[in-house]
Amino acid sequence: MRYLMFVRVDPDAPDPGPDADPSAWVADVESRGIRMTGDRLRPAEEATAVQVRGGRTLITDGPFAEAREQIGGFDLLETADLDEAIAVAAAHPAARFGTIELRAVWPFPDA
């Protein structure tokens, strides 16, 4: 099964220090063929939200929704099942100071 893993963090929280470095986690899950891709994301303040309403494209700078936690990065995982995805997510350093959200990928029927 494929899961999109969002790494959610509080941008106002104190710096978690060197223990937050995900390099060892990335090396481990890539060596096991679990992590397909992933990366950090620029801060939410640099986001662009796009909507189409009444045939007009509306563009808003910054995050569309106000939330304490913001998505700081993502990883696409391929695991045997949800239990393995949970174990992989729990091993990510950000799980100790942020939130790891897993969402099963839901392919389109014709894909």
Backbone as JSON, one array per atom type, in Angstrom:
{
  "sequence": "MRYLMFVRVDPDAPDPGPDADPSAWVADVESRGIRMTGDRLRPAEEATAVQVRGGRTLITDGPFAEAREQIGGFDLLETADLDEAIAVAAAHPAARFGTIELRAVWPFPDA",
  "N": [[0.84, -1.18, 0.0], [0.38, 2.27, -0.63], [1.28, 5.24, 1.06], [0.84, 8.65, 1.8], [2.81, 10.63, 3.68], [2.56, 13.17, 5.88], [4.55, 15.57, 7.43], [3.96, 17.31, 10.17], [4.52, 20.33, 11.82], [4.99, 22.7, 14.5], [5.58, 25.91, 13.77], [6.31, 27.85, 15.59], [7.36, 26.6, 17.74], [10.04, 25.74, 20.04], [13.38, 25.24, 18.77], [14.05, 21.92, 17.95], [16.58, 20.87, 17.92], [19.61, 18.92, 17.14], [18.64, 16.3, 17.21], [16.44, 16.23, 15.63], [17.16, 15.84, 13.04], [16.46, 14.24, 10.07], [18.06, 12.56, 8.54], [19.21, 9.96, 9.11], [16.88, 8.46, 9.38], [15.78, 8.72, 6.79], [17.8, 7.46, 5.26], [17.56, 4.85, 6.28], [14.83, 4.04, 5.63], [14.87, 4.35, 2.87], [16.83, 2.5, 2.15], [15.48, 0.18, 2.65], [13.59, 0.2, 0.71], [11.18, 1.5, 1.13], [10.61, 4.27, 1.21], [9.59, 6.33, -1.31], [9.76, 8.9, -2.35], [10.33, 12.26, -1.2], [10.44, 15.36, 0.67], [11.43, 18.49, 2.19], [9.3, 21.32, 2.86], [8.87, 24.69, 1.82], [8.29, 27.5, 4.08], [4.9, 28.07, 5.27], [4.11, 30.68, 4.97], [5.08, 31.38, 2.53], [3.47, 30.18, 0.74], [1.14, 29.7, -1.99], [-2.2, 29.95, -2.53], [-4.69, 28.61, -4.62], [-7.77, 29.09, -6.16], [-10.76, 28.49, -8.04], [-13.51, 30.29, -8.75], [-16.7, 30.96, -9.87], [-15.74, 31.03, -12.48], [-13.49, 32.6, -12.3], [-10.06, 32.86, -11.49], [-8.73, 32.78, -8.35], [-6.18, 34.01, -6.35], [-4.3, 33.62, -3.46], [-1.88, 34.79, -1.27], [0.26, 33.13, 1.06], [-0.73, 30.92, 3.8], [-3.84, 29.24, 3.34], [-5.62, 28.34, 5.28], [-5.82, 29.01, 8.75], [-3.76, 27.54, 11.06], [-2.26, 25.94, 13.85], [-0.24, 23.98, 13.64], [1.82, 23.29, 10.83], [2.37, 21.93, 7.56], [5.46, 20.65, 7.18], [6.93, 19.01, 5.62], [7.0, 16.11, 3.43], [6.54, 12.63, 2.66], [6.44, 9.92, 0.43], [5.37, 6.77, 0.89], [5.79, 3.23, 0.49], [4.37, 0.51, 1.74], [3.76, -2.67, 3.37], [1.37, -2.7, 4.78], [-0.95, -0.8, 6.86], [0.01, -1.01, 9.49], [2.8, -1.32, 9.17], [3.35, 1.15, 7.98], [2.7, 2.86, 10.09], [4.67, 2.14, 11.94], [6.96, 2.98, 10.57], [6.44, 5.74, 10.4], [6.38, 6.4, 13.12], [9.03, 6.13, 13.77], [10.21, 8.34, 12.65], [12.05, 11.3, 13.31], [10.57, 13.7, 13.75], [8.21, 12.88, 14.87], [8.5, 13.01, 17.56], [8.28, 15.64, 18.33], [6.43, 16.88, 16.75], [3.71, 16.17, 14.57], [2.93, 13.26, 12.79], [1.22, 12.58, 9.95], [-0.59, 10.14, 8.3], [-1.81, 9.22, 5.15], [-3.65, 7.1, 3.19], [-2.98, 6.4, -0.18], [-5.26, 6.94, -2.76], [-5.92, 5.67, -5.54], [-7.11, 6.7, -8.8], [-9.77, 5.03, -10.54], [-9.12, 4.28, -13.22], [-6.42, 4.42, -13.32]],
  "CA": [[0.0, 0.0, 0.0], [1.1, 3.54, -0.63], [0.81, 6.25, 2.0], [1.47, 9.96, 1.81], [3.11, 10.96, 5.07], [2.79, 14.6, 6.11], [5.27, 15.91, 8.66], [3.39, 18.56, 10.64], [5.29, 20.93, 12.91], [4.59, 24.02, 14.97], [6.71, 26.79, 13.42], [6.66, 28.7, 16.73], [7.93, 25.76, 18.81], [11.5, 25.86, 20.15], [14.17, 24.38, 17.89], [14.24, 20.63, 18.6], [18.0, 20.53, 17.95], [20.14, 17.94, 16.18], [17.87, 15.05, 17.21], [15.38, 16.35, 14.63], [17.72, 15.56, 11.71], [15.86, 13.0, 9.57], [18.98, 11.88, 7.61], [19.32, 8.52, 9.4], [15.57, 7.86, 9.06], [15.69, 8.66, 5.33], [18.72, 6.41, 4.79], [17.01, 3.55, 6.65], [13.63, 3.66, 4.86], [15.25, 4.22, 1.46], [17.58, 1.24, 1.97], [14.5, -0.9, 2.7], [12.67, 0.35, -0.42], [9.89, 1.98, 1.62], [10.43, 5.68, 0.87], [9.65, 6.51, -2.75], [10.22, 10.28, -2.54], [9.96, 13.14, -0.09], [11.23, 16.57, 0.77], [10.94, 19.56, 3.07], [8.53, 22.34, 2.17], [9.13, 26.07, 2.24], [7.32, 27.92, 5.09], [3.53, 28.33, 4.81], [3.99, 32.09, 4.59], [5.49, 31.5, 1.13], [2.54, 29.39, -0.07], [0.16, 30.34, -2.85], [-3.45, 29.19, -2.6], [-5.38, 28.86, -5.88], [-9.17, 28.67, -6.21], [-11.53, 28.99, -9.17], [-14.89, 30.56, -8.33], [-17.43, 31.73, -10.89], [-14.91, 31.17, -13.68], [-12.33, 33.46, -12.02], [-8.99, 32.28, -10.69], [-8.4, 33.61, -7.19], [-4.88, 33.65, -5.8], [-4.05, 34.19, -2.13], [-0.55, 34.51, -0.75], [0.28, 32.62, 2.42], [-1.59, 29.75, 4.03], [-5.28, 29.48, 3.18], [-6.27, 28.11, 6.58], [-5.0, 29.25, 9.92], [-3.59, 26.35, 11.89], [-1.05, 26.03, 14.66], [0.76, 23.16, 12.97], [1.88, 23.43, 9.38], [3.08, 20.83, 6.91], [6.86, 21.01, 6.97], [7.52, 18.11, 4.64], [6.18, 14.97, 3.05], [7.21, 11.44, 2.13], [5.57, 8.93, -0.17], [5.84, 5.47, 1.37], [5.13, 2.01, 0.02], [4.52, -0.46, 2.83], [2.9, -3.85, 3.26], [0.06, -2.4, 5.35], [-0.97, 0.38, 7.74], [0.86, -1.25, 10.65], [4.18, -1.0, 8.81], [3.42, 2.6, 7.77], [2.71, 3.48, 11.42], [6.01, 1.91, 12.52], [7.89, 3.86, 9.86], [6.15, 7.1, 10.82], [6.76, 6.57, 14.53], [10.49, 6.2, 13.83], [10.66, 9.64, 12.14], [12.37, 12.19, 14.43], [9.55, 14.73, 13.99], [7.11, 12.32, 15.66], [8.76, 13.33, 18.97], [7.97, 17.04, 18.64], [5.36, 17.33, 15.85], [2.71, 15.15, 14.27], [3.06, 12.6, 11.51], [-0.1, 12.2, 9.45], [-0.55, 9.17, 7.2], [-3.03, 9.13, 4.32], [-3.54, 6.08, 2.14], [-3.17, 6.92, -1.53], [-6.51, 6.44, -3.29], [-5.77, 5.85, -7.0], [-8.29, 6.78, -9.66], [-10.07, 3.69, -11.05], [-8.5, 4.0, -14.51], [-4.96, 4.62, -13.24]],
  "C": [[0.89, 1.24, 0.0], [0.43, 4.51, 0.33], [1.58, 7.54, 1.76], [1.61, 10.33, 3.27], [3.4, 12.45, 5.15], [3.51, 14.77, 7.44], [4.76, 17.28, 9.08], [4.17, 19.05, 11.85], [4.71, 22.29, 13.28], [5.76, 24.96, 14.69], [7.15, 27.69, 14.56], [7.27, 27.92, 17.89], [9.44, 25.98, 18.88], [12.19, 24.88, 19.2], [14.43, 23.05, 18.58], [15.7, 20.16, 18.6], [18.39, 19.44, 16.97], [19.39, 16.61, 16.16], [16.76, 15.06, 16.17], [15.86, 16.03, 13.22], [17.18, 14.23, 11.19], [16.8, 12.18, 8.67], [19.08, 10.38, 7.85], [18.01, 7.81, 9.08], [15.43, 7.69, 7.55], [16.57, 7.54, 4.79], [18.15, 5.03, 5.09], [15.84, 3.16, 5.75], [13.91, 3.58, 3.37], [15.98, 2.9, 1.21], [16.64, 0.04, 2.0], [13.45, -0.8, 1.59], [11.3, 0.85, -0.03], [9.62, 3.41, 1.16], [10.63, 5.86, -0.63], [10.17, 7.9, -3.11], [9.82, 11.07, -1.31], [10.86, 14.35, -0.06], [10.66, 17.49, 1.83], [10.09, 20.49, 2.21], [8.93, 23.71, 2.69], [8.06, 26.47, 3.26], [5.95, 28.27, 4.48], [3.34, 29.78, 4.38], [4.36, 32.32, 3.12], [4.56, 30.73, 0.19], [1.68, 30.28, -0.95], [-1.05, 29.43, -2.92], [-4.19, 29.6, -3.87], [-6.79, 28.28, -5.8], [-9.77, 29.2, -7.5], [-12.97, 29.09, -8.71], [-15.55, 31.42, -9.4], [-16.6, 31.98, -12.13], [-13.68, 32.05, -13.48], [-11.32, 32.71, -11.16], [-8.62, 33.26, -9.59], [-7.11, 33.09, -6.58], [-4.69, 34.37, -4.48], [-2.64, 33.81, -1.72], [-0.65, 34.03, 0.68], [-0.68, 31.47, 2.6], [-3.06, 30.13, 3.92], [-6.0, 29.33, 4.51], [-5.3, 28.42, 7.7], [-4.94, 27.99, 10.77], [-2.29, 26.5, 12.67], [0.06, 25.22, 14.01], [0.68, 23.38, 11.47], [2.64, 22.25, 8.81], [4.48, 21.3, 6.57], [7.54, 20.15, 5.94], [6.59, 16.95, 4.36], [7.08, 13.82, 2.6], [6.14, 10.54, 1.54], [6.16, 7.57, 0.18], [5.11, 4.35, 0.65], [5.42, 0.94, 1.05], [3.55, -1.62, 2.61], [1.48, -3.54, 3.74], [0.18, -1.18, 6.25], [-0.07, 0.19, 8.95], [2.32, -0.92, 10.35], [4.34, 0.5, 8.6], [3.47, 3.33, 9.11], [4.08, 3.31, 12.07], [7.04, 2.81, 11.88], [7.69, 5.31, 10.3], [6.59, 7.36, 12.25], [8.27, 6.69, 14.7], [11.04, 7.54, 13.32], [10.93, 10.57, 13.32], [11.28, 13.21, 14.76], [8.36, 14.19, 14.78], [7.26, 12.66, 17.13], [8.42, 14.77, 19.33], [6.86, 17.62, 17.76], [4.34, 16.21, 15.7], [2.99, 14.57, 12.91], [1.66, 12.14, 11.09], [0.08, 11.27, 8.26], [-1.88, 9.18, 6.47], [-2.78, 8.08, 3.25], [-3.8, 6.76, 0.79], [-4.38, 6.2, -2.12], [-6.49, 6.62, -4.8], [-7.12, 5.99, -7.7], [-8.53, 5.41, -10.28], [-9.34, 3.31, -12.35], [-6.99, 4.09, -14.49], [-4.22, 3.31, -13.17]]
}
